[in-house]
């Protein structure tokens, strides 16, 4: 019996594009910082707006925001509330992107430049 492994990838963007976005994210600077007030409605609105504009953002979780949860739990909660996918988690910095192949392609080609990479 042969299994179809193509259905195991949970995202709409292809794996190849996902890994290219991950390499681009390592060169980005932090776009948004979440402090001791944690994740609020205004934070979610701001992040949604930034994601719609840029397609990919990098978020720094400050010390006060991570008192009650693990960084991975915070990243998952943030991604779920904003409607994005987690591209990378390095330390207390999370990179999120929209799960839309057209946004991913435009970032990879350079037509849409994420914040922190402008020249």
Number of C-alpha atoms within 10 A of each C-alpha: 3 4 6 7 7 7 8 7 10 10 13 11 17 14 12 9 15 23 13 15 21 18 13 15 23 12 10 17 15 16 16 18 14 17 14 12 11 17 16 10 10 9 17 16 13 14 25 18 13 17 21 14 15 17 24 30 26 26 20 19 22 16 12 12 18 18 11 9 10 10 19 14 12 19 23 16 13 21 21 12 15 20 16 21 21 20 22 20 16 10 10 16 18 25 25 28 26 24 20 15 15 12 21 22 17 14 20 16 10 10 10 16 17 22 18 14 11 7 4
